[in-house]
Amino acid sequence: NPDGSLQRAAVTQSALAKERRELRDQQREALLDSIPKDLNRAWQDPRPDPGERHLAQEFRGLGEGTMETPKWKVKAYGVNPTFGKRTSMSIKEQRESLPIYKLRNELVQAIKDSQVLVVVGDTGSGKTTQMTQYLAEEGFCAGGKKIGCTQPRRVAACSVAKRVAEEFGCRLGQEVGYSIRFEDWHSADTIIKYQTDGMLLRE
C-alpha cells in the first residue's frame, strides 16, 4: 500500500538517514577545511600568540577515519579486533604445513612429464603461492625463462606477490614481482611474476 503506515515510516527513515549523513559530511568537511593545507613546514604559525604554537605534525591525519565504530561492532568484536589466524611458526614451517607440501615431488614430476596439468585444491592449500616457488627451485627458470601466474583481481596479484616475495626471501620487484594495469613492479631479475589476465593477454 503506497499510502500505508509502513510506507510513510520508510520514507521518514530515509529522509532522516539522508539528513544525518549530510550533517556528518558537513562536519567532516568543516574539520578538513580548518586544517592547514601545507603541512610540510615544521611550524604552522611562525608568530603565534602565547600558548598557540602548534607543530604541523599535530594536524597530520586529522579528519581521516572520523567515522565512529558502531556500538554493536565494538561489543561483537572488541575494541581492537584482529582477523586471520595468528601463528608463531617461521615462514619455512608455515610453507611446510600447507597441504600441497606433501605432494611437492609428485607435482614437480607431473609438470615435467606433461604439457598441460590441471591442479585442483581447496582454498588455502598453497596452489598460488607454493607451486610457482617449487618450479623456480627446480630450475624451470633457466635460460631466462619466467614463471607467470594470473590472478582475477588487481589486489589479489599485489597481495600474493608480496607474500611470495617474503617467502622467497627477496624484495618485491626483484625475483618476485607483479604486473597490473597502470602499475608494474618487476625488474630484469624477476623470475616469478603475478599478473592479471588482461596483462598476460597484452604481453
Backbone bond lengths (Angstrom), bond angles and torsions (degrees), N, CA, C in turn:
res aa  C-N    CA-C-N  psi(-1)  N-CA   C-N-CA  omega(-1)  CA-C   N-CA-C  phi
1 N - - - 1.466 - - 1.530 108.59 -
2 P 1.333 118.17 115.32 1.476 120.01 -177.20 1.526 113.43 -67.40
3 D 1.335 117.23 -19.18 1.474 119.96 -179.26 1.518 112.43 -106.34
4 G 1.327 117.43 9.22 1.454 120.92 -176.04 1.516 112.81 -77.07
5 S 1.332 114.59 173.69 1.467 120.27 -176.86 1.531 111.64 -68.72
6 L 1.340 117.10 -34.81 1.462 119.58 179.04 1.525 111.53 -64.66
7 Q 1.336 115.34 -40.04 1.461 119.64 178.81 1.522 111.08 -64.81
8 R 1.354 115.68 -43.48 1.469 119.35 178.91 1.521 110.74 -63.46
9 A 1.333 117.48 -40.12 1.463 120.86 179.13 1.526 110.97 -64.72
10 A 1.338 116.37 -39.86 1.462 119.95 179.38 1.517 111.15 -64.91
11 V 1.335 116.88 -42.69 1.467 120.60 179.23 1.520 110.34 -64.02
12 T 1.348 115.81 -43.49 1.469 119.63 179.31 1.525 110.99 -62.35
13 Q 1.336 116.00 -43.23 1.464 120.20 179.37 1.526 111.59 -62.16
14 S 1.338 116.42 -41.99 1.461 119.87 178.56 1.515 111.58 -62.14
15 A 1.335 115.66 -42.44 1.466 119.82 179.81 1.527 110.66 -64.37
16 L 1.338 116.86 -42.11 1.465 120.43 179.36 1.528 111.20 -64.34
17 A 1.333 116.12 -43.07 1.467 119.88 179.78 1.524 110.54 -62.54
18 K 1.340 116.33 -42.17 1.462 120.17 179.50 1.525 110.72 -64.22
19 E 1.339 115.61 -41.38 1.458 119.46 -179.54 1.520 111.39 -64.33
20 R 1.338 116.52 -42.10 1.464 119.81 178.96 1.521 111.33 -65.96
21 R 1.331 116.20 -39.79 1.455 119.92 179.68 1.528 111.12 -64.03
22 E 1.344 116.04 -42.66 1.470 119.55 179.15 1.527 110.80 -65.08
23 L 1.334 116.40 -39.66 1.461 119.81 179.01 1.528 110.89 -64.29
24 R 1.345 115.94 -41.70 1.468 120.22 178.51 1.528 110.83 -64.11
25 D 1.344 116.63 -40.76 1.461 120.27 178.40 1.520 111.38 -64.80
26 Q 1.333 116.72 -40.04 1.468 120.26 178.74 1.522 110.98 -63.67
27 Q 1.342 116.46 -41.74 1.467 119.54 178.84 1.518 111.18 -63.55
28 R 1.338 116.36 -41.31 1.451 119.53 179.92 1.532 110.79 -66.00
29 E 1.343 116.87 -42.77 1.463 120.05 179.40 1.524 111.11 -64.43
30 A 1.336 116.95 -38.73 1.460 119.92 178.15 1.526 110.73 -63.89
31 L 1.337 116.21 -39.73 1.457 119.87 178.02 1.520 111.27 -65.64
32 L 1.337 116.57 -42.69 1.462 119.97 179.73 1.520 111.47 -67.08
33 D 1.342 117.23 -35.68 1.466 120.14 178.43 1.521 111.82 -67.30
34 S 1.337 116.15 -28.94 1.459 119.22 -179.19 1.524 112.69 -78.93
35 I 1.314 116.47 -13.00 1.466 120.17 179.99 1.530 108.72 -82.39
36 P 1.312 118.30 134.13 1.473 120.28 177.21 1.519 110.95 -61.29
37 K 1.329 114.82 145.40 1.465 119.06 -176.25 1.523 112.83 -81.17
38 D 1.321 117.64 -37.59 1.462 120.70 -176.79 1.527 108.96 -93.98
39 L 1.317 116.14 98.50 1.462 120.29 -178.60 1.520 112.02 -102.83
40 N 1.318 117.14 14.07 1.458 119.77 179.56 1.522 112.08 -83.62
41 R 1.326 114.93 -17.75 1.460 118.14 178.42 1.517 109.74 -77.06
42 A 1.336 115.34 151.13 1.465 118.80 -178.54 1.523 111.04 -66.90
43 W 1.370 116.59 -40.85 1.456 120.46 -178.56 1.509 108.83 -118.09
44 Q 1.330 116.10 145.26 1.448 119.07 179.55 1.529 111.70 -79.01
45 D 1.315 117.44 -42.01 1.459 121.33 -176.22 1.529 109.04 -125.39
46 P 1.336 118.20 115.32 1.472 119.28 -176.74 1.527 113.15 -70.40
47 R 1.359 117.78 -26.86 1.465 119.89 -179.25 1.528 109.10 -131.12
48 P 1.300 117.15 73.30 1.463 119.44 -176.75 1.518 111.79 -85.22
49 D 1.314 114.81 169.00 1.457 119.81 171.08 1.524 108.33 -71.20
50 P 1.336 117.69 159.17 1.469 119.35 -179.96 1.532 111.48 -56.51
51 G 1.313 115.02 131.34 1.458 119.88 178.91 1.510 114.23 79.06
52 E 1.327 118.08 6.02 1.458 121.31 -176.52 1.519 112.95 -111.18
53 R 1.326 117.90 9.66 1.458 119.84 -177.48 1.522 110.35 -83.38
54 H 1.335 117.06 132.57 1.456 121.15 -177.55 1.519 109.87 -129.71
55 L 1.299 114.97 141.11 1.456 119.47 170.81 1.518 109.15 -72.42
56 A 1.329 116.09 143.55 1.460 119.23 179.29 1.522 111.21 -63.04
57 Q 1.357 116.33 -30.95 1.454 118.55 -177.45 1.524 111.87 -65.62
58 E 1.336 117.18 -19.08 1.459 119.36 177.55 1.521 111.30 -67.56
59 F 1.337 115.99 -24.71 1.461 120.41 -178.26 1.516 112.29 -91.23
60 R 1.337 117.63 -17.17 1.457 119.82 -175.73 1.517 110.72 -65.80
61 G 1.324 115.13 132.24 1.453 120.11 179.39 1.511 113.70 84.09
62 L 1.339 117.22 -5.46 1.453 120.01 178.65 1.518 109.47 -67.71
63 G 1.287 116.71 133.73 1.465 120.46 -179.46 1.508 113.38 92.94
64 E 1.330 117.25 -10.93 1.456 119.74 178.28 1.517 108.83 -90.96
65 G 1.291 115.50 135.71 1.454 119.97 179.06 1.511 112.74 64.50
66 T 1.354 116.63 42.01 1.449 120.12 -177.47 1.519 112.55 -80.13
67 M 1.329 117.47 -8.92 1.456 119.52 -179.78 1.518 109.84 -70.02
68 E 1.312 116.18 130.69 1.449 120.35 179.26 1.522 110.02 -81.12
69 T 1.324 115.48 147.17 1.463 120.09 176.86 1.516 108.64 -75.04
70 P 1.321 118.40 129.99 1.475 119.98 179.58 1.527 111.30 -58.34
71 K 1.327 115.68 149.81 1.464 120.29 -176.71 1.525 111.69 -62.73
72 W 1.342 116.03 -36.06 1.466 118.24 -178.67 1.525 111.08 -65.19
73 K 1.369 115.69 -32.97 1.461 118.91 -179.29 1.529 110.78 -73.30
74 V 1.341 116.29 -38.13 1.465 119.96 177.19 1.523 110.07 -63.64
75 K 1.350 115.69 -40.52 1.460 119.97 -179.68 1.527 111.39 -68.09
76 A 1.336 116.41 -37.50 1.462 120.30 -176.92 1.526 112.08 -77.10
77 Y 1.347 117.14 -42.33 1.462 120.52 -172.65 1.526 113.84 -105.26
78 G 1.328 117.44 -14.48 1.455 119.85 -175.17 1.522 110.76 92.62
79 V 1.325 115.85 178.72 1.471 120.26 -175.73 1.524 111.29 -73.38
80 N 1.318 117.79 -46.16 1.464 122.22 -179.69 1.526 109.71 -120.17
81 P 1.334 117.45 81.02 1.469 118.87 -177.28 1.515 111.73 -73.21
82 T 1.314 116.17 148.11 1.452 121.92 173.73 1.513 108.08 -125.03
83 F 1.317 116.06 140.82 1.450 121.41 -178.39 1.519 108.97 -118.42
84 G 1.298 116.01 151.21 1.455 119.98 -178.65 1.521 110.59 94.70
85 K 1.284 114.89 169.44 1.461 121.56 -175.85 1.522 109.67 -92.49
86 R 1.321 115.82 121.97 1.461 120.55 176.81 1.527 108.78 -85.07
87 T 1.319 115.79 140.32 1.462 118.90 -179.06 1.520 109.72 -144.17
88 S 1.321 115.06 151.67 1.466 120.28 177.36 1.526 110.60 -104.05
89 M 1.341 117.55 6.24 1.460 120.76 -179.38 1.521 110.84 -73.62
90 S 1.322 115.57 150.47 1.458 120.17 174.51 1.521 109.17 -72.59
91 I 1.337 116.42 168.70 1.463 120.23 -179.32 1.522 110.19 -62.38
92 K 1.337 117.20 -38.69 1.470 120.52 178.75 1.529 110.84 -62.29
93 E 1.331 115.77 -43.52 1.471 119.81 179.07 1.523 111.24 -66.51
94 Q 1.341 116.59 -36.88 1.464 119.62 177.63 1.531 110.58 -63.86
95 R 1.329 116.15 -43.05 1.470 119.51 179.26 1.528 110.99 -62.35
96 E 1.324 115.80 -42.32 1.460 119.66 -177.45 1.529 112.75 -73.40
97 S 1.340 116.90 -15.90 1.466 119.71 179.26 1.528 112.16 -85.97
98 L 1.329 117.82 -9.42 1.468 120.38 -179.70 1.530 110.37 -73.99
99 P 1.338 117.19 146.63 1.474 120.26 -178.00 1.525 113.87 -57.96
100 I 1.345 117.10 -32.06 1.468 119.75 -174.85 1.529 111.68 -70.61
101 Y 1.329 117.30 -20.56 1.467 120.19 -176.37 1.530 111.90 -62.40
102 K 1.335 116.37 -33.98 1.467 119.93 -178.96 1.526 111.46 -66.54
103 L 1.330 116.84 -22.41 1.466 120.87 -177.34 1.526 112.28 -106.43
104 R 1.320 116.94 16.61 1.462 120.43 -173.97 1.525 112.33 -55.81
105 N 1.305 117.66 -53.30 1.467 121.04 -176.05 1.523 111.69 -64.55
106 E 1.347 116.54 -41.68 1.469 119.79 178.86 1.517 111.42 -63.81
107 L 1.346 116.44 -39.35 1.468 120.07 178.99 1.524 111.14 -63.93
108 V 1.326 116.08 -47.27 1.465 120.01 -178.36 1.522 110.14 -61.50
109 Q 1.325 116.51 -42.11 1.461 119.71 179.61 1.527 111.30 -65.92
110 A 1.334 116.40 -40.18 1.464 120.40 178.62 1.526 111.13 -64.07
111 I 1.336 117.07 -36.56 1.464 120.56 178.32 1.531 110.00 -68.16
112 K 1.326 116.67 -38.88 1.470 119.89 177.93 1.525 111.59 -65.58
113 D 1.319 116.72 -34.06 1.464 120.98 -175.81 1.525 113.34 -86.05
114 S 1.324 118.49 -13.70 1.472 120.76 -172.05 1.516 111.33 -123.54
115 Q 1.332 115.19 148.32 1.460 120.24 172.45 1.527 110.52 -80.73
116 V 1.326 116.56 -38.45 1.464 122.21 179.26 1.521 107.79 -128.39
117 L 1.336 115.94 132.26 1.459 120.33 -179.84 1.525 108.29 -136.31
118 V 1.313 117.22 127.34 1.462 122.50 177.87 1.522 108.14 -103.39
119 V 1.329 116.04 121.23 1.465 121.79 -179.92 1.521 108.19 -110.97
120 V 1.307 116.23 125.07 1.461 122.00 179.85 1.519 107.99 -117.09
121 G 1.321 116.61 131.05 1.463 120.34 179.49 1.511 110.73 -159.65
122 D 1.324 115.58 162.72 1.462 120.73 -179.96 1.526 110.87 -66.78
123 T 1.316 115.12 159.88 1.456 120.72 174.24 1.527 109.51 -61.83
124 G 1.322 116.05 131.74 1.458 120.21 179.49 1.508 114.59 87.94
125 S 1.328 116.78 5.98 1.467 118.52 -178.95 1.523 112.01 -80.88
126 G 1.343 118.22 -15.27 1.460 121.04 176.23 1.514 114.55 109.72
127 K 1.317 117.82 14.13 1.475 119.79 -177.92 1.523 111.53 -61.05
128 T 1.306 117.60 -48.69 1.466 121.42 -173.93 1.521 112.55 -76.08
129 T 1.321 116.63 -43.00 1.462 119.24 -173.14 1.525 113.45 -85.09
130 Q 1.330 117.46 -31.42 1.457 119.72 -171.92 1.526 114.25 -94.98
131 M 1.318 117.93 -39.26 1.472 119.10 -175.08 1.520 112.43 -61.33
132 T 1.331 116.59 -38.62 1.467 118.98 178.23 1.527 110.89 -62.91
133 Q 1.328 116.48 -39.03 1.467 119.72 179.66 1.527 111.23 -70.36
134 Y 1.326 116.78 -37.31 1.463 119.10 177.16 1.524 110.63 -60.21
135 L 1.332 116.20 -42.95 1.469 120.15 -179.49 1.530 110.74 -65.10
136 A 1.325 116.31 -41.55 1.470 119.56 178.98 1.525 110.80 -64.82
137 E 1.332 116.49 -41.06 1.463 120.40 -179.57 1.530 112.09 -67.51
138 E 1.325 116.74 -25.83 1.467 120.44 -179.29 1.529 112.83 -89.82
139 G 1.326 117.18 4.07 1.454 120.37 174.54 1.512 115.53 86.19
140 F 1.317 118.23 21.77 1.463 120.82 178.44 1.530 112.25 -71.70
141 C 1.327 117.31 -10.79 1.466 120.39 -178.63 1.522 112.17 -97.10
142 A 1.305 117.53 9.84 1.467 119.99 -179.48 1.522 110.08 -64.79
143 G 1.317 115.82 147.50 1.460 120.74 178.84 1.509 114.31 76.40
144 G 1.321 116.60 26.30 1.459 120.11 177.12 1.514 115.15 80.18
145 K 1.320 117.60 10.64 1.471 120.39 178.50 1.524 110.08 -74.66
146 K 1.335 114.97 157.14 1.461 121.11 178.35 1.524 109.24 -127.28
147 I 1.316 115.19 153.95 1.462 121.43 175.79 1.520 107.37 -104.95
148 G 1.320 116.12 122.52 1.460 121.25 179.57 1.513 110.61 -109.29
149 C 1.321 115.44 140.57 1.466 120.87 177.91 1.522 107.60 -135.11
150 T 1.338 116.19 122.51 1.465 119.39 -177.69 1.521 110.61 -91.67
151 Q 1.312 113.98 149.61 1.467 122.38 176.89 1.522 108.45 -129.95
152 P 1.324 117.78 146.61 1.466 119.52 -176.20 1.524 113.62 -73.79
153 R 1.336 117.85 -21.69 1.469 120.74 -175.88 1.524 109.96 -129.62
154 R 1.343 114.88 152.13 1.465 121.41 -179.84 1.528 111.66 -61.51
155 V 1.341 115.74 -44.71 1.464 119.97 -177.43 1.520 110.22 -63.86
156 A 1.338 116.62 -37.73 1.469 119.52 179.57 1.522 110.60 -63.50
157 A 1.328 117.60 -43.32 1.463 120.86 179.99 1.527 110.90 -61.01
158 C 1.334 117.13 -42.15 1.469 120.90 -179.48 1.524 111.20 -66.18
159 S 1.341 116.56 -50.61 1.461 119.87 -174.06 1.529 111.67 -67.60
160 V 1.331 117.22 -39.09 1.467 119.47 179.25 1.524 109.90 -66.48
161 A 1.327 117.52 -41.43 1.466 120.50 179.50 1.535 110.86 -62.12
162 K 1.325 116.99 -39.58 1.471 119.68 178.81 1.525 110.77 -63.70
163 R 1.320 115.88 -42.48 1.461 119.43 -179.68 1.526 111.44 -65.94
164 V 1.329 116.94 -44.01 1.467 120.32 -178.33 1.526 110.47 -66.86
165 A 1.317 117.17 -37.53 1.470 119.95 176.67 1.526 110.43 -61.16
166 E 1.327 115.83 -40.36 1.464 120.09 177.88 1.524 110.34 -63.34
167 E 1.339 116.80 -43.45 1.463 119.90 179.57 1.528 111.38 -68.96
168 F 1.329 116.36 -35.70 1.459 121.80 -176.70 1.528 111.53 -74.08
169 G 1.342 115.20 -19.57 1.459 119.48 178.38 1.516 113.38 83.91
170 C 1.329 116.85 34.46 1.470 120.05 178.95 1.519 109.01 -137.47
171 R 1.314 114.99 168.60 1.466 119.95 175.03 1.510 109.09 -79.64
172 L 1.316 115.82 146.71 1.459 120.57 178.40 1.530 109.33 -61.14
173 G 1.331 116.06 128.31 1.455 120.60 -178.21 1.516 112.70 104.91
174 Q 1.330 117.50 -11.85 1.458 119.91 175.91 1.528 108.99 -91.05
175 E 1.317 118.67 -105.65 1.471 119.47 179.95 1.524 112.62 -68.87
176 V 1.319 116.37 -27.38 1.471 121.51 179.43 1.519 108.40 -121.16
177 G 1.335 116.08 129.11 1.455 119.88 179.85 1.514 111.32 -146.68
178 Y 1.313 115.46 -175.22 1.460 120.10 177.66 1.517 109.98 -145.64
179 S 1.305 115.14 160.95 1.455 121.18 179.91 1.520 108.49 -141.70
180 I 1.330 115.56 116.54 1.453 121.35 175.65 1.522 107.87 -130.62
181 R 1.300 116.91 172.86 1.461 119.36 -177.36 1.524 110.26 -63.29
182 F 1.325 116.88 131.67 1.457 125.70 -179.90 1.530 113.40 70.27
183 E 1.332 118.17 7.49 1.468 119.20 -178.96 1.521 110.05 -153.00
184 D 1.323 116.29 115.78 1.458 122.38 176.17 1.516 108.70 -117.56
185 W 1.307 116.84 123.58 1.451 121.01 -178.58 1.528 107.98 -126.54
186 H 1.309 115.74 68.65 1.465 120.57 178.47 1.518 108.38 -151.40
187 S 1.331 116.25 171.00 1.461 121.05 -177.00 1.514 108.87 -142.42
188 A 1.336 115.92 -174.04 1.465 120.27 178.68 1.523 111.50 -67.23
189 D 1.340 117.31 -20.86 1.464 121.05 -179.93 1.528 112.84 -85.63
190 T 1.319 117.29 -7.28 1.466 120.40 -174.93 1.524 110.67 -67.17
191 I 1.343 114.94 128.47 1.473 119.62 176.50 1.523 111.36 -115.84
192 I 1.328 117.46 -21.51 1.470 121.48 175.21 1.524 107.88 -119.56
193 K 1.315 115.28 119.37 1.463 118.68 -177.43 1.524 110.24 -127.49
194 Y 1.331 115.21 125.73 1.462 122.14 174.84 1.513 108.08 -97.58
195 Q 1.311 116.74 137.71 1.456 120.05 -176.81 1.524 110.25 -155.26
196 T 1.310 114.62 161.37 1.458 119.42 176.17 1.520 109.24 -77.79
197 D 1.332 116.01 161.85 1.474 120.30 -178.88 1.525 111.74 -57.47
198 G 1.330 115.75 -39.63 1.467 119.68 -178.44 1.499 112.95 -63.01
199 M 1.352 117.40 -38.85 1.456 120.45 179.47 1.522 111.57 -68.20
200 L 1.327 116.89 -35.25 1.468 119.67 177.38 1.519 110.33 -65.91
201 L 1.318 117.30 -42.51 1.468 120.61 178.59 1.522 110.40 -64.97
202 R 1.321 116.66 -36.84 1.475 119.73 179.81 1.509 111.25 -66.91
203 E 1.337 117.03 -35.10 1.474 120.14 177.68 1.510 111.68 -71.95
